[in-house]
């Protein structure tokens, strides 16, 4: 495992070296058209890349004059003294003297800047040594995806994992996962198909329920306004931690099992599920199994993006069982009204239901 970690670290270093070399050439105007296009595509690929480019550009603009001073050699030596890794030290020295006879002083400056970029200390040195540069540390951007009522979406995470996000649900995750863990935050309902990586557990935080997996497919439902939260497993194995304000508890699920957590009473229950129906929502199928009024109305509101007004009161033990495969709201209400004895009226985004 240590060998794998070292190998991954070296690969990332090689990628950084190549990109920093191109950045140095780009900023100096010594870059070819092909490499110039590569840099511009990299900058436009994400907000994080754009911010990093601006950081290096500002460092370049604010330090070029400083490098032309007689103290340039001292500056470079001071930076070398900050490097602990011997390989990086030799690499920096190598790039420092790539052109022993530069065409002009600006090209000479370029090579020093490229060296600093390569060893990852440009930001450190100039942020600490020059007052003109913003000293805020670069942090990984947080991405948020939110669906409104009536909308569903499929999302790809940085590691290649896939998420089917249900209506009125929101998920947030870093643009790049940290080494050793993959963490996302969910509010609402989502189905996850996680890429397996034993060295980087995948953790979903949904309210006070946290689900940890290595590589599997599962679903979480945790809407803030609903009293019940669910974690259901399709394939693989997951660990569910529940923070109930006491000692907390960890439960393990096998395929075809789910945990139902009562937020009001802070109680959890493991139960068997029908996987063909429990995960069918991501394919456009609504399934109700002994669902009470709150669940039915809440699901239809999110699914179709409508608001309900209820007249009269349904029976206290009201529940409904049925499924609808990509059906229009009109068809759903018509079918339900026959068995549950109510009339309805749809007026654009408003639905009125009157129990008989």
ABEGO torsion letter per residue (X at the ends): XAAAAAAAAAAAAAAAAAAAAAAAAAAAGABBAAAAAAAAAAAAABAAAAAAAAAAAAAAAAAAAAAABAAAAAAAAAAAAABABAAAAAAAAAAAAABABBABAAAAAAAAAAAAAAAGAAAAAAAAABAABBABBBBBBBBBBBBBBGBBBBBBBAAGBBBBBBBGBBBBBBABBBBGBBBBBBBEBBBBBBBBBAABBBBBBBEABBBBBABBBBBBBBBAABABBBBBBABEBBBBBBBAGBAEBBBBBBBGBBBBBBAAAGBBBBBBBBAAAAAAAAAGBBBBBGBBAAAAAAAAAAAAGBBBBBBEBBBAABBBBEBBBGBBAAAAAAAAAAAAGBBBBBBEABBBBBBX
